[in-house]
Amino acid sequence: MKNRLLLTIFFLSTSLFAQENKEQKIEISFSYGLSYIEYSKSFLDDPVPFELPNIGSFYEINFDFKLPKDRYIGLGYSRLQHAKNIDDGVILTSTNTGLVLQNYRNIHTKDFYDVHFRTVFKNNLQFTLGAYYFIENMNRSDITNIDNNTVFVLINEKNRADNLGLFGSLEYYFKLNSYAELGLKSKFYYSLNGVETIAILPTLRVKL
């Protein structure tokens, strides 16, 4: 009886030790922070200017699979959002017509879908390079003439012909335990249209 008990304890200990030392192949990370866009005042010439703040919010989630030599391949989803309440309007004295926006919530979003490769260095620095596709929603305003009537047009622009790009990120992490890291990530997104955004993101990564 005593021998059976010792054997049971031995096999349980061996099993637990093997699980503790099993190589962690999958990493999941979540980030939330700030984004910066350069073209926030690009549409001030519109009849009603849908101005946006330069600083907005940015969050992302990534799923990475470990490759040899401390390298990873993964998929990611990110969303940028810049928003502002607008109290503005325009009056056309020639036609006695006008448009007024009262506490109108102007929201500009970009959704990024990416595939990326990440390299881990021995000094806790990590570098990621990826390619992405994005969907953009942006508000515009215009004035047109229909059947000799002046008409205000509110436009929601979605997507562009050049909605592909590349991004790079530099990351630094502190180890919390065997399964989690906490760090800071800087990201730079570029497309054929120019710089899409720059983001600074506190990040939590879990290893499975």
Contacts in CASP RR format, 6 or more apart in sequence:
PFRMAT RR
TARGET T0000
AUTHOR 0000-0000-0000
METHOD contacts of the structure
MODEL  1
MKNRLLLTIFFLSTSLFAQENKEQKIEISFSYGLSYIEYSKSFLDDPVPF
ELPNIGSFYEINFDFKLPKDRYIGLGYSRLQHAKNIDDGVILTSTNTGLV
LQNYRNIHTKDFYDVHFRTVFKNNLQFTLGAYYFIENMNRSDITNIDNNT
VFVLINEKNRADNLGLFGSLEYYFKLNSYAELGLKSKFYYSLNGVETIAI
LPTLRVKL
20 178 0 8 1.000
23 66 0 8 1.000
24 66 0 8 1.000
24 179 0 8 1.000
24 207 0 8 1.000
24 208 0 8 1.000
25 65 0 8 1.000
25 66 0 8 1.000
25 208 0 8 1.000
26 63 0 8 1.000
26 64 0 8 1.000
26 65 0 8 1.000
26 66 0 8 1.000
26 207 0 8 1.000
26 208 0 8 1.000
27 62 0 8 1.000
27 63 0 8 1.000
27 64 0 8 1.000
27 66 0 8 1.000
27 72 0 8 1.000
27 205 0 8 1.000
27 206 0 8 1.000
27 207 0 8 1.000
27 208 0 8 1.000
28 61 0 8 1.000
28 62 0 8 1.000
28 63 0 8 1.000
28 64 0 8 1.000
28 205 0 8 1.000
28 206 0 8 1.000
28 208 0 8 1.000
29 61 0 8 1.000
29 62 0 8 1.000
29 64 0 8 1.000
29 203 0 8 1.000
29 204 0 8 1.000
29 205 0 8 1.000
29 206 0 8 1.000
30 59 0 8 1.000
30 60 0 8 1.000
30 61 0 8 1.000
30 203 0 8 1.000
30 204 0 8 1.000
31 58 0 8 1.000
31 59 0 8 1.000
31 60 0 8 1.000
31 61 0 8 1.000
31 62 0 8 1.000
31 185 0 8 1.000
31 201 0 8 1.000
31 202 0 8 1.000
31 203 0 8 1.000
31 204 0 8 1.000
32 57 0 8 1.000
32 58 0 8 1.000
32 59 0 8 1.000
32 201 0 8 1.000
32 202 0 8 1.000
33 57 0 8 1.000
33 58 0 8 1.000
33 59 0 8 1.000
33 199 0 8 1.000
33 200 0 8 1.000
33 201 0 8 1.000
33 202 0 8 1.000
34 55 0 8 1.000
34 56 0 8 1.000
34 57 0 8 1.000
34 58 0 8 1.000
34 199 0 8 1.000
34 200 0 8 1.000
34 201 0 8 1.000
35 55 0 8 1.000
35 56 0 8 1.000
35 57 0 8 1.000
35 58 0 8 1.000
35 80 0 8 1.000
35 82 0 8 1.000
35 197 0 8 1.000
35 198 0 8 1.000
35 199 0 8 1.000
36 54 0 8 1.000
36 55 0 8 1.000
36 56 0 8 1.000
36 197 0 8 1.000
36 198 0 8 1.000
36 199 0 8 1.000
37 52 0 8 1.000
37 54 0 8 1.000
37 56 0 8 1.000
37 80 0 8 1.000
37 82 0 8 1.000
37 196 0 8 1.000
37 197 0 8 1.000
38 54 0 8 1.000
38 195 0 8 1.000
40 51 0 8 1.000
40 52 0 8 1.000
40 53 0 8 1.000
40 54 0 8 1.000
40 82 0 8 1.000
41 51 0 8 1.000
41 52 0 8 1.000
43 49 0 8 1.000
43 50 0 8 1.000
43 51 0 8 1.000
43 140 0 8 1.000
43 141 0 8 1.000
44 51 0 8 1.000
46 140 0 8 1.000
46 141 0 8 1.000
46 142 0 8 1.000
47 90 0 8 1.000
47 99 0 8 1.000
47 141 0 8 1.000
47 142 0 8 1.000
47 143 0 8 1.000
47 152 0 8 1.000
48 86 0 8 1.000
48 88 0 8 1.000
48 89 0 8 1.000
48 90 0 8 1.000
48 99 0 8 1.000
48 101 0 8 1.000
48 141 0 8 1.000
48 152 0 8 1.000
49 88 0 8 1.000
49 141 0 8 1.000
50 86 0 8 1.000
50 106 0 8 1.000
50 138 0 8 1.000
50 139 0 8 1.000
50 140 0 8 1.000
50 141 0 8 1.000
51 84 0 8 1.000
51 86 0 8 1.000
51 106 0 8 1.000
52 82 0 8 1.000
52 83 0 8 1.000
52 84 0 8 1.000
52 106 0 8 1.000
52 108 0 8 1.000
53 82 0 8 1.000
53 83 0 8 1.000
53 84 0 8 1.000
54 82 0 8 1.000
55 82 0 8 1.000
56 80 0 8 1.000
56 81 0 8 1.000
56 82 0 8 1.000
56 83 0 8 1.000
57 80 0 8 1.000
57 81 0 8 1.000
57 82 0 8 1.000
58 78 0 8 1.000
58 79 0 8 1.000
58 80 0 8 1.000
58 81 0 8 1.000
58 197 0 8 1.000
58 199 0 8 1.000
58 201 0 8 1.000
59 78 0 8 1.000
59 79 0 8 1.000
59 201 0 8 1.000
60 76 0 8 1.000
60 77 0 8 1.000
60 78 0 8 1.000
60 79 0 8 1.000
60 112 0 8 1.000
60 201 0 8 1.000
61 76 0 8 1.000
61 77 0 8 1.000
62 74 0 8 1.000
62 75 0 8 1.000
62 76 0 8 1.000
62 116 0 8 1.000
63 74 0 8 1.000
63 75 0 8 1.000
63 76 0 8 1.000
64 72 0 8 1.000
64 73 0 8 1.000
64 74 0 8 1.000
64 118 0 8 1.000
65 72 0 8 1.000
65 73 0 8 1.000
65 74 0 8 1.000
66 72 0 8 1.000
67 73 0 8 1.000
70 119 0 8 1.000
70 120 0 8 1.000
70 121 0 8 1.000
71 117 0 8 1.000
71 118 0 8 1.000
71 119 0 8 1.000
71 120 0 8 1.000
72 117 0 8 1.000
72 118 0 8 1.000
72 119 0 8 1.000
72 120 0 8 1.000
73 115 0 8 1.000
73 116 0 8 1.000
73 117 0 8 1.000
73 118 0 8 1.000
74 115 0 8 1.000
74 116 0 8 1.000
74 117 0 8 1.000
74 118 0 8 1.000
75 114 0 8 1.000
75 115 0 8 1.000
75 116 0 8 1.000
76 112 0 8 1.000
76 113 0 8 1.000
76 114 0 8 1.000
76 115 0 8 1.000
76 116 0 8 1.000
77 111 0 8 1.000
77 112 0 8 1.000
77 113 0 8 1.000
77 114 0 8 1.000
78 111 0 8 1.000
78 112 0 8 1.000
78 114 0 8 1.000
79 109 0 8 1.000
79 110 0 8 1.000
79 111 0 8 1.000
79 112 0 8 1.000
80 109 0 8 1.000
80 110 0 8 1.000
80 112 0 8 1.000
80 197 0 8 1.000
80 199 0 8 1.000
81 107 0 8 1.000
81 108 0 8 1.000
81 109 0 8 1.000
82 107 0 8 1.000
82 108 0 8 1.000
83 105 0 8 1.000
83 106 0 8 1.000
83 107 0 8 1.000
83 108 0 8 1.000
84 105 0 8 1.000
84 106 0 8 1.000
85 103 0 8 1.000
85 104 0 8 1.000
85 105 0 8 1.000
85 106 0 8 1.000
86 101 0 8 1.000
86 103 0 8 1.000
86 104 0 8 1.000
86 105 0 8 1.000
86 106 0 8 1.000
87 101 0 8 1.000
87 102 0 8 1.000
87 103 0 8 1.000
87 104 0 8 1.000
88 100 0 8 1.000
88 101 0 8 1.000
89 98 0 8 1.000
89 99 0 8 1.000
89 100 0 8 1.000
89 101 0 8 1.000
90 98 0 8 1.000
90 99 0 8 1.000
90 152 0 8 1.000
91 97 0 8 1.000
91 98 0 8 1.000
92 98 0 8 1.000
92 143 0 8 1.000
92 150 0 8 1.000
94 150 0 8 1.000
95 150 0 8 1.000
97 150 0 8 1.000
97 152 0 8 1.000
98 152 0 8 1.000
99 141 0 8 1.000
99 152 0 8 1.000
106 139 0 8 1.000
107 137 0 8 1.000
107 139 0 8 1.000
108 136 0 8 1.000
108 137 0 8 1.000
108 138 0 8 1.000
108 139 0 8 1.000
109 136 0 8 1.000
109 137 0 8 1.000
110 134 0 8 1.000
110 135 0 8 1.000
110 136 0 8 1.000
110 137 0 8 1.000
110 196 0 8 1.000
110 197 0 8 1.000
111 134 0 8 1.000
111 135 0 8 1.000
111 136 0 8 1.000
112 132 0 8 1.000
112 133 0 8 1.000
112 134 0 8 1.000
112 167 0 8 1.000
112 189 0 8 1.000
113 132 0 8 1.000
113 133 0 8 1.000
113 134 0 8 1.000
114 130 0 8 1.000
114 131 0 8 1.000
114 132 0 8 1.000
114 133 0 8 1.000
114 167 0 8 1.000
115 130 0 8 1.000
115 131 0 8 1.000
115 132 0 8 1.000
116 128 0 8 1.000
116 129 0 8 1.000
116 130 0 8 1.000
116 131 0 8 1.000
116 167 0 8 1.000
117 128 0 8 1.000
117 129 0 8 1.000
117 130 0 8 1.000
118 126 0 8 1.000
118 127 0 8 1.000
118 128 0 8 1.000
119 126 0 8 1.000
119 127 0 8 1.000
119 128 0 8 1.000
120 126 0 8 1.000
121 127 0 8 1.000
124 172 0 8 1.000
124 173 0 8 1.000
124 174 0 8 1.000
125 170 0 8 1.000
125 171 0 8 1.000
125 172 0 8 1.000
126 170 0 8 1.000
126 171 0 8 1.000
126 172 0 8 1.000
126 173 0 8 1.000
127 168 0 8 1.000
127 169 0 8 1.000
127 170 0 8 1.000
127 171 0 8 1.000
128 167 0 8 1.000
128 168 0 8 1.000
128 169 0 8 1.000
128 171 0 8 1.000
129 166 0 8 1.000
129 167 0 8 1.000
129 168 0 8 1.000
130 166 0 8 1.000
130 167 0 8 1.000
130 168 0 8 1.000
131 164 0 8 1.000
131 165 0 8 1.000
131 166 0 8 1.000
131 167 0 8 1.000
132 164 0 8 1.000
132 165 0 8 1.000
132 166 0 8 1.000
132 167 0 8 1.000
132 189 0 8 1.000
133 163 0 8 1.000
133 164 0 8 1.000
133 165 0 8 1.000
134 163 0 8 1.000
134 164 0 8 1.000
134 165 0 8 1.000
134 191 0 8 1.000
134 196 0 8 1.000
135 158 0 8 1.000
135 159 0 8 1.000
135 163 0 8 1.000
136 157 0 8 1.000
136 158 0 8 1.000
136 159 0 8 1.000
136 160 0 8 1.000
136 163 0 8 1.000
137 156 0 8 1.000
137 157 0 8 1.000
137 158 0 8 1.000
138 156 0 8 1.000
138 157 0 8 1.000
138 158 0 8 1.000
139 154 0 8 1.000
139 155 0 8 1.000
139 156 0 8 1.000
139 157 0 8 1.000
140 154 0 8 1.000
140 155 0 8 1.000
140 156 0 8 1.000
140 157 0 8 1.000
141 152 0 8 1.000
141 153 0 8 1.000
141 154 0 8 1.000
141 155 0 8 1.000
142 152 0 8 1.000
142 153 0 8 1.000
142 155 0 8 1.000
143 150 0 8 1.000
143 151 0 8 1.000
143 152 0 8 1.000
143 153 0 8 1.000
144 150 0 8 1.000
144 151 0 8 1.000
144 153 0 8 1.000
145 151 0 8 1.000
160 193 0 8 1.000
162 191 0 8 1.000
162 192 0 8 1.000
162 193 0 8 1.000
163 191 0 8 1.000
164 191 0 8 1.000
164 192 0 8 1.000
165 189 0 8 1.000
165 190 0 8 1.000
165 191 0 8 1.000
165 192 0 8 1.000
165 196 0 8 1.000
166 189 0 8 1.000
166 190 0 8 1.000
166 191 0 8 1.000
167 187 0 8 1.000
167 188 0 8 1.000
167 189 0 8 1.000
167 190 0 8 1.000
168 187 0 8 1.000
168 188 0 8 1.000
168 189 0 8 1.000
169 185 0 8 1.000
169 186 0 8 1.000
169 187 0 8 1.000
169 188 0 8 1.000
170 185 0 8 1.000
170 186 0 8 1.000
171 183 0 8 1.000
171 184 0 8 1.000
171 185 0 8 1.000
171 186 0 8 1.000
171 203 0 8 1.000
172 183 0 8 1.000
172 184 0 8 1.000
173 181 0 8 1.000
173 182 0 8 1.000
173 183 0 8 1.000
173 203 0 8 1.000
173 205 0 8 1.000
174 181 0 8 1.000
174 182 0 8 1.000
174 183 0 8 1.000
175 181 0 8 1.000
176 182 0 8 1.000
178 207 0 8 1.000
179 206 0 8 1.000
179 207 0 8 1.000
179 208 0 8 1.000
180 204 0 8 1.000
180 205 0 8 1.000
180 206 0 8 1.000
180 207 0 8 1.000
181 204 0 8 1.000
181 205 0 8 1.000
181 207 0 8 1.000
182 202 0 8 1.000
182 203 0 8 1.000
182 204 0 8 1.000
182 205 0 8 1.000
183 202 0 8 1.000
183 203 0 8 1.000
183 204 0 8 1.000
183 205 0 8 1.000
184 200 0 8 1.000
184 201 0 8 1.000
184 202 0 8 1.000
184 203 0 8 1.000
185 199 0 8 1.000
185 200 0 8 1.000
185 201 0 8 1.000
185 202 0 8 1.000
185 203 0 8 1.000
186 198 0 8 1.000
186 199 0 8 1.000
186 200 0 8 1.000
186 201 0 8 1.000
187 197 0 8 1.000
187 198 0 8 1.000
187 199 0 8 1.000
187 201 0 8 1.000
188 195 0 8 1.000
188 198 0 8 1.000
189 195 0 8 1.000
189 196 0 8 1.000
189 197 0 8 1.000
189 198 0 8 1.000
189 199 0 8 1.000
190 196 0 8 1.000
END
